[in-house]
Structures are given as structure tokens and as C-alpha cells.
Amino acid sequence: MKLFTRLSCLLIILSCFLAQNAISATVKDIVSDLKPLEGYVVDVVNGQVILDLGSDAGVHKYDLFTIFHQGRKLTDPITGKVLGRIESRSGVLSVTRVEKIFSYAKAAGHGVKVNRGDKIVRFKEVTAAAVDKTGGNDHFFSTLQQDLPGLNWQAKKTPKTELVFIREGNFLKITDNHGRVIRDYHIDQQAQPVAQPQSTGQSFAPVYAAGAATGAVVAGGNGSANGKIRYDLQTYGYNQGGSLPYSAIMGDFLLLNGTMHLAVIRDHEVMVYKVQDKGLQRVAGMKTPWTKLLSVCWWQPGSGATYIGMTGYDSDDQQVSSILLQYRNGSLGVVEKDIPYIINSSDVNGDGRPELMLAQNFDQDVFFGRKTRQLTVAGTTVKTRKYSGSLPPSYRVTGGTVFQQAAGTNRSVAYIVGNKLHIVEGGRQVYSSAKEMGGSLSTVRYVQDPGSINPLFSNANIEIRPLAVDVDNDGMREVLVPSADLSVFSTVGGANSIKKTWVSVLKKTSAGTYMKGKIGGNYEQYIQGMGAANGSLYLLTVDPGGIFSEARGQSRLLVLPMAE
């Protein structure tokens, strides 16, 4: 009996461990995550193959890339026109380390010939097999095989099978032929399997430029839900809401008791300000000497209390951790200061209260890990639990938000990766922008291999989250996101500078597509915080100054009206 009890406890603990480390995903998420990705070999150095794809492209450790060598030309026998070349598989590479824009790999087998310039494709012409440990998943695997035609599916797993799909209960684990885990999913049973969405080379939505003339109104076109949407509010200009004599790293806004509050971080300190008619009034502050701060957000869970969440990087411990403070009666108190996650909040239902806090694990190779959970708090106890919703595998909690577009609708997701905004609805990506979104001042240089004699370093950008707000009072929330002209990034006086930023707005039309406009004008500072209340848009803009110049850093609050 004791043995049975111990085994039962062990199974429960194991189940909890699996649930905590698996990514919640639908079949559509899995198909999208495993879609073929094409690149090239940059170089081969001491047996290490360098690929031109990194974490920005969605590459992960142990991903498999097939090497394709081009053979003779194919020509039309009548016209002589070159139709293409015959491609043949010459081997498979397994990724060993991932950087931001490139990665390292090694041959997965003997006798593999690889040269600089070779074409590589992830998860294509790779042998695959399904293993159903619990039974009853024939439809699930047949859907995967249909939607992943680039894989060479085998009827049965063999020792040489390169990609093994193991389904056990609600969990799907994908391993290589050495047993190393490439992907680990928790299957969302509520979503029905669908065919792989067709990809196109065109934009998901028409792009509408803001009117150039004073008082111009941008028409939404036939597909617009509201032809009176005013995207360009330059006619109103903005009000200077106050300034700070330092360059903030990031800020977040929250309306408390009818007054807008601004939480600001810089290096090892957080400050809270009230937005007053004559400027910013500091009401609270706290130093955080144990970690350098990277992001900040307000959080108001169902308990009714108000919290501030911050994520930082400790260069001594070479780890990421987050801090949760409670804000009450104009003072700050520490609730927990060693939360081993990257955290950020979302206002899901649009009531102005950021009720959802997500926690993403830190990955030493690529910074943003693939496991995201939900943070909860009860008194002074902070815990994480499984997030009940679905998130894309490439989602990042900083630079991302979960929201309902209208009351009673399903949750959507908007997030920035590689300076592109992605909008996902029902597990399907419906919009992807040009490479002009984000451009945050908050960055971190972190160690990828702690303990090494010659450690490797990489950089991560910490974007501010998009803002979902009903700009035109039609009952549908638009997505506002800071944008930047990335072509004009330069280094002036030892510090990064940028000449042009603005706020983009994405409007969903009645046809289900998105059109893009702009609120306000162009700015010469970084946009490091956004908030909205009572028909106004609040922006925290930051001029970092220069290390070798006499320019001092400064932060400004701008207030723009959003309605006529």
C-alpha cells in the first residue's frame, strides 16, 4: 500500500513538472512552429556550421536543418529556358547554440558535406514518425501529417528516425534520434485541428497613410467599420505634461482614483508620479540595488490591490529575475523580489485595469524562453499557474499584450518580435507589419554560457507592450504601437540615437483585415511608455543624451487627444 501511495505521489509530481514546462499550443500553433524555414550556411569553422538564421527568425536549440546541394539545370527542351535546378539532400544539421541573428550547428550524422553558401531548410525532407503512447490519437496525427507535408513521414519509428512525435495524454513531445527534446507542447483540446494556413507574399491588410493636410481625415474605405476614423491628430498637437531631469528606461501608466499615475524605472530605481495640470508630482520611490531594471508594468488582479511589476538582470548572478511591489497610500512595499521570470501585464477586457500578469522563463541562449505561465498573488504569496489561454510559440511578454477586441469576444494577441508587430486571433496570425515597430531604448547585454573561460555575450531588446484601446468610440479596440524609422538608427556621442518615432494604430475592418494609420506626429525621442484614459493618449518620450557629449538625458510626458 505504501509503495502504491509513493508511486501515485511520484506520478502527480511528474505530471505537474510536465505541465509546468510544456508550451500550451493548438494544432495550428504546432504547424506554424514547425513550418519550413529557409536560410544559408554562412561559414564552417572548426567543424561548427554557422547559419544565417537566429532567434529573431524563430530558431531554437536542436532544430534540424536539411542541407540541399544544387545539381544540374533543368531546361525546357523547346525554348531552352532554364526552369530551375535539381536539388538533392546531402545531410542534416542540428542547432547547438542560438544567437540573435545567426546560430551554430553541427552535422547530425557521419559523412555530411557542408560548404559556405549551401542552402538549408528547417524541418524539410527530414524523416518523421508518430508514437501514440495512450492511443486514440489517429485523427490528431493524420492532421499533423497532412499539414506538415515537408516531413518524410514513416509508418513506424526506427533508430534512424530523425524527428519523433510522441503523444502521451494531452502532451506532445518532439525529439531527435538521440532523445533530445526539440519541442514540448501541452495540447489545447478546445481547439479543432484545421488545415495549414496558406502563406502569401502580400501584406495581411491594406496600409492607409495618415492625411498630410491640416485637419485631414483618413477614410477607411469600403471595408472600414467606421468611415469617420481620425488617424492623424496632428491638428490638435500635444500638451507638455511635465518633464524629468533624467533618461527613463521605461514607464507605464494607470488611472487611479481619477488621476493618471506614471511608474518610471531607471537603472536601479523605480519612481511613481501623479500627472498634474502643472507637471509631474513624485509620490513614491524605491531603489533596487540587487538588479538593473529593464521593464515596468502596473498590475491590478481581482484582489483589488495595486501592484508594480519589474524585470531586471543581475550581471553578477547572470540571471533574470522580477520584483513585485504593492502600491498603497502613496508608498511602495516589496511583496517578492526573486521571481525567476520575465513578467508583464495586460488589460484584457479594456476596462483600464491590467488584470492579467504573464510570466515567461529566461532562456540562457535566446533570453526569452518558450514557457509562459500566469502570475497570481494572495497577500504576500506569489505563485505561477498554467495560463488557460493560447499563446504563439514566438510570443514575448515584454512587447506583447493579450486583449479582447470587443466585449464578449475571444482573446487576441499583439506582440513585437524583430521590430515587426504580429496580431494573432484564434491561434492564427492575421497581421504582420513591416519592420518598423518597437525600437525600445531598454536593452540588456547578457552572458549565454556562464562559467565558461571565454564567455559568449548577446543582446536582447525589451520592447514596451502595444496598447489596445478604443480610439474612435465604436466599441472595437484598436492596437497602438510605438514605431521607428529603423534606417536612421546611428551612434551619436557614444549613445544610440534616433531621429524619427511615431505611434502607429491598427484598425480591424468589417472585412476582418487590418489597416494602419498614425496618431499624432513624428518625434525625435524614444517612446518608452504609453497609456490612455478619458480620450487622451499619454506618451513617455526619452532623450538618452550622450556619453561623450554635453547633452544630458531627459524624459518628457506628452498628452494627445484621441477624439474630436
SVG drawing of the C-alpha trace seen along z (x, -y; Angstrom):
<svg xmlns="http://www.w3.org/2000/svg" viewBox="-20 -74 59 76">
<polyline fill="none" stroke="black" stroke-width="0.4" points="0.0,0.0 2.8,-2.4 4.5,-1.6 1.3,-2.4 1.0,-5.7 4.6,-6.6 4.1,-5.8 0.9,-7.9 2.7,-10.8 5.5,-10.4 3.1,-10.4 1.4,-13.6 4.7,-15.4 5.8,-14.3 2.5,-15.4 2.9,-18.8 6.5,-19.1 5.4,-18.3 2.6,-20.7 4.9,-23.5 7.5,-23.0 5.3,-22.3 4.0,-25.1 0.2,-25.4 -0.5,-25.1 -3.2,-24.2 -2.6,-22.1 -2.3,-25.4 0.4,-26.6 2.4,-23.4 2.1,-23.5 3.2,-27.2 6.1,-26.4 7.3,-23.6 6.9,-25.2 9.9,-25.1 12.4,-28.0 14.9,-28.6 18.4,-30.0 22.1,-29.6 25.4,-28.4 27.5,-31.5 30.7,-29.7 32.2,-26.5 34.8,-27.0 36.4,-24.1 33.5,-21.8 31.0,-24.3 28.5,-25.4 27.3,-29.0 23.7,-29.6 22.2,-32.9 19.2,-32.4 18.8,-33.1 16.3,-33.7 14.7,-36.6 13.7,-34.1 12.3,-31.6 15.3,-29.2 15.7,-27.1 18.4,-24.8 18.3,-21.3 16.3,-22.4 17.1,-20.3 18.1,-21.8 18.4,-19.9 21.3,-20.7 20.4,-20.9 23.0,-20.8 22.1,-22.0 22.6,-19.7 22.3,-20.2 20.0,-22.8 16.5,-21.9 15.8,-23.4 12.7,-23.5 13.5,-21.2 11.8,-23.5 12.5,-27.1 15.8,-26.3 14.5,-28.4 16.1,-27.5 13.3,-26.1 15.4,-25.6 17.9,-23.1 17.7,-19.7 18.2,-19.8 19.3,-16.8 19.6,-16.3 23.2,-15.9 22.7,-15.8 21.1,-17.2 22.4,-19.8 21.4,-20.1 21.5,-23.6 23.8,-23.7 23.7,-27.4 21.4,-30.3 22.3,-33.9 20.0,-36.8 20.6,-36.8 22.6,-33.7 23.2,-30.3 25.7,-27.4 25.0,-23.8 26.8,-20.6 26.3,-17.6 23.7,-15.1 25.5,-12.1 28.7,-11.0 30.0,-11.9 27.9,-15.1 29.5,-17.5 28.6,-21.2 30.1,-24.3 29.7,-28.0 26.7,-29.2 24.8,-25.9 21.0,-26.2 19.4,-24.9 15.8,-24.4 14.4,-23.7 12.2,-20.6 12.1,-19.7 13.0,-16.3 13.5,-15.0 12.3,-11.6 9.5,-11.7 7.3,-9.1 4.4,-9.2 4.4,-7.4 0.9,-7.2 1.6,-6.1 -2.0,-6.4 -3.9,-5.5 -6.9,-7.2 -4.9,-9.9 -5.1,-8.7 -7.0,-11.9 -4.5,-14.1 -1.5,-12.5 -3.2,-12.3 -3.9,-16.1 -0.3,-16.7 0.9,-14.6 -1.4,-16.4 -0.4,-19.8 3.3,-19.1 4.0,-17.7 7.6,-18.8 8.5,-15.9 9.1,-12.4 6.6,-10.5 7.4,-6.9 4.8,-4.2 6.9,-3.3 9.7,-4.8 13.2,-3.3 16.5,-4.1 17.4,-6.3 14.1,-8.4 15.3,-12.0 12.1,-13.5 9.9,-11.6 6.4,-12.9 5.5,-11.3 1.8,-11.9 1.0,-10.9 -2.3,-12.2 -2.5,-15.9 1.2,-16.3 3.2,-16.1 7.0,-15.8 9.2,-16.0 12.6,-14.5 15.6,-13.8 17.1,-10.3 19.3,-10.9 16.2,-11.5 16.9,-15.3 13.7,-17.3 13.2,-19.7 9.7,-20.8 7.4,-20.2 3.7,-21.1 0.6,-20.8 -2.3,-20.3 -5.2,-22.7 -8.1,-20.3 -10.7,-23.0 -9.3,-24.0 -10.2,-21.9 -7.5,-20.8 -7.6,-22.8 -5.5,-22.7 -2.3,-24.7 -3.0,-28.3 -1.8,-29.3 1.0,-31.9 1.2,-34.8 3.9,-37.3 1.4,-40.1 0.5,-42.1 -2.4,-40.8 -4.1,-44.2 -4.1,-47.4 -2.0,-50.2 -3.5,-53.7 -1.2,-56.7 -2.4,-59.5 -3.6,-62.7 -0.9,-65.2 -3.1,-68.3 -4.2,-70.1 -7.5,-68.6 -7.2,-65.7 -9.4,-62.7 -8.4,-59.3 -11.2,-57.4 -11.5,-53.8 -12.6,-52.6 -15.3,-50.1 -14.0,-47.6 -13.9,-50.1 -16.1,-49.6 -16.2,-53.4 -15.5,-55.8 -15.0,-58.7 -11.9,-57.3 -9.5,-60.1 -6.0,-58.6 -4.0,-61.8 -4.4,-64.0 -1.6,-66.4 -4.1,-69.3 -4.5,-69.1 -0.8,-68.9 0.0,-67.8 0.3,-69.2 3.5,-69.1 2.6,-67.1 5.8,-67.6 9.5,-66.5 12.0,-64.6 15.7,-65.5 16.9,-62.0 16.5,-59.5 14.0,-56.9 14.4,-53.2 10.7,-52.6 7.3,-53.8 3.8,-52.6 0.5,-54.5 -2.5,-53.7 -5.6,-55.7 -6.1,-55.5 -9.0,-57.3 -9.5,-59.5 -5.8,-60.6 -3.3,-59.3 -0.2,-57.7 3.1,-57.1 5.6,-54.4 9.1,-55.0 12.3,-53.0 15.9,-53.9 18.8,-51.6 18.3,-50.6 15.3,-52.7 11.6,-53.0 9.5,-56.1 5.8,-56.8 4.4,-60.2 0.9,-61.7 0.1,-63.6 -1.0,-67.1 -2.0,-70.1 1.3,-71.8 3.6,-68.8 4.6,-65.5 4.4,-65.1 6.5,-62.4 4.6,-60.4 6.8,-57.3 10.1,-55.7 12.4,-52.8 15.9,-51.7 16.7,-48.2 20.4,-47.8 20.2,-44.0 19.3,-44.2 19.4,-46.5 15.8,-47.2 14.7,-46.6 10.8,-46.8 7.9,-48.0 4.2,-47.5 1.2,-48.1 -1.0,-45.2 -4.5,-45.1 -5.6,-41.5 -9.0,-40.5 -7.9,-41.1 -8.4,-44.9 -4.9,-45.7 -2.5,-47.6 1.0,-46.3 4.0,-47.3 5.9,-44.5 9.5,-45.0 12.0,-42.7 15.8,-43.1 19.1,-41.4 21.7,-40.7 25.1,-40.8 26.7,-39.1 24.4,-36.1 23.9,-36.4 20.2,-35.7 16.9,-37.4 14.5,-38.0 11.5,-40.1 10.2,-42.2 6.6,-42.7 5.8,-45.8 2.5,-46.8 1.5,-50.5 -0.8,-51.7 -1.5,-55.2 1.4,-56.7 4.0,-54.2 5.8,-51.1 6.3,-47.8 8.2,-44.7 6.0,-41.6 8.6,-39.4 11.9,-40.3 13.2,-37.0 10.6,-35.9 12.5,-33.8 10.5,-35.0 10.2,-37.9 6.8,-39.5 4.4,-41.9 0.7,-42.7 -2.3,-43.1 -5.6,-44.8 -7.6,-42.0 -11.2,-43.4 -10.4,-47.1 -11.7,-48.4 -8.4,-50.2 -7.4,-47.7 -4.4,-45.4 -5.7,-42.3 -3.6,-39.6 0.1,-39.1 2.1,-36.7 5.5,-35.2 8.0,-33.9 11.0,-31.9 14.5,-33.2 16.5,-31.1 20.3,-31.5 20.6,-31.0 17.9,-33.4 16.8,-35.3 13.0,-34.9 12.1,-31.3 9.3,-29.2 7.4,-28.6 4.8,-31.2 2.7,-30.9 0.2,-33.2 1.3,-35.0 -1.0,-35.1 -0.8,-36.8 -2.5,-36.3 -1.3,-38.5 2.5,-38.1 2.4,-34.8 3.3,-34.9 2.7,-31.8 2.5,-30.8 0.0,-28.6 -0.8,-27.4 -2.2,-30.1 -5.6,-29.0 -5.3,-30.8 -3.2,-30.1 0.0,-32.0 2.1,-31.8 5.4,-30.0 7.3,-33.2 5.3,-35.4 7.3,-37.7 5.6,-39.1 7.5,-42.3 6.4,-43.9 3.2,-41.8 -0.4,-42.2 -3.4,-40.0 -6.8,-41.7 -10.4,-41.3 -11.2,-43.4 -14.8,-43.9 -16.9,-42.9 -17.6,-39.2 -15.1,-38.3 -12.3,-35.8 -8.8,-36.9 -6.4,-38.2 -2.6,-38.7 -0.4,-41.5 3.3,-41.4 6.6,-42.7 9.5,-40.4 12.4,-41.6 10.7,-45.1 7.6,-43.5 4.1,-43.6 2.2,-40.4 -1.5,-40.1 -2.9,-36.6 -6.6,-35.7 -7.9,-32.3 -4.4,-30.8 -4.0,-32.2 -1.7,-35.1 -3.9,-37.7 -1.5,-40.6 2.3,-41.1 3.7,-44.6 6.7,-46.0 10.0,-46.1 9.2,-49.5 7.7,-48.6 9.2,-49.0 12.7,-50.3 13.0,-50.5 15.8,-52.1 15.7,-49.3 18.4,-46.7 20.4,-44.2 23.8,-42.5 23.7,-39.1 26.0,-36.0 25.0,-33.0 27.3,-30.4 28.0,-31.3 31.1,-29.6 32.9,-29.5 36.5,-30.6 35.7,-32.7 32.0,-33.6 29.8,-34.5 27.6,-37.6 24.4,-38.6 21.9,-41.5 18.2,-41.5 15.7,-44.3 13.0,-44.9 10.1,-46.4 7.1,-48.2 3.8,-46.4 1.3,-47.6 -1.8,-49.3 -5.3,-48.1 -7.8,-51.0 -11.0,-52.1 -9.7,-55.2 -12.9,-56.1 -15.6,-55.0 -17.1,-52.4 -16.9,-49.6 -13.9,-48.0 -10.4,-48.3 -7.5,-49.4 -3.9,-48.4 -1.5,-51.3 2.2,-50.5 5.4,-52.7 7.1,-52.8 10.5,-54.0 12.4,-54.6 15.0,-51.9 17.0,-53.1 18.1,-56.2 19.5,-54.5 23.0,-55.7 25.5,-56.3 26.0,-59.8 28.2,-60.8 28.5,-57.1 24.8,-56.5 22.2,-55.2 20.1,-58.0 17.0,-58.0 15.6,-60.8 12.1,-59.7 9.5,-57.9 5.7,-57.9 2.6,-55.9 1.0,-53.5 -2.6,-52.5 -4.0,-49.2 -7.8,-49.2 -9.7,-46.0 -12.2,-46.4 -15.5,-44.8 -13.9,-42.5 -11.5,-41.1 -8.4,-42.8 -6.3,-45.5 -5.5,-49.0 -2.7,-51.0 -2.6,-54.7 -0.9,-57.1 -1.8,-59.1 0.0,-62.4 3.1,-63.5 6.8,-62.4 9.1,-62.7 12.9,-62.9 12.9,-60.8 12.3,-57.2 8.8,-56.3 9.2,-54.4 5.7,-54.3 2.1,-54.6 -1.2,-54.9 -4.8,-56.0 -7.7,-57.4 -10.6,-59.8 -10.0,-60.2 -6.3,-61.1 -3.1,-59.3 -0.2,-59.6 3.4,-59.2 6.6,-59.0 9.4,-60.1 13.0,-59.8 16.2,-61.5 19.1,-59.5 21.7,-62.2 25.2,-61.1 28.1,-59.6 30.8,-61.7 28.7,-64.8 27.4,-67.5 23.8,-66.6 22.0,-65.4 19.3,-62.8 15.8,-63.9 12.3,-62.4 9.0,-64.2 5.3,-63.5 3.2,-64.3 -0.6,-64.2 -2.5,-63.9 -6.3,-63.9 -7.7,-60.9 -11.2,-62.1 -12.8,-65.1"/>
</svg>
